[in-house]
Amino acid sequence: MLEIKTYLRDAFCFMLKACNAMHVMKITWGLPQ
């Protein structure tokens, strides 16, 4: 059970980081150079 919780937590952290990175990329590419 503990292993599953750890896996879910890591997956959730990865999803958050990925979403945050996508958001930053959108802002970066959205701004005029």
Rosetta blueprint (number, residue, H / E / L):
1 M L
2 L H
3 E H
4 I H
5 K H
6 T H
7 Y H
8 L H
9 R H
10 D H
11 A H
12 F H
13 C H
14 F H
15 M H
16 L H
17 K H
18 A H
19 C H
20 N H
21 A H
22 M H
23 H H
24 V H
25 M H
26 K H
27 I H
28 T H
29 W H
30 G H
31 L L
32 P L
33 Q L
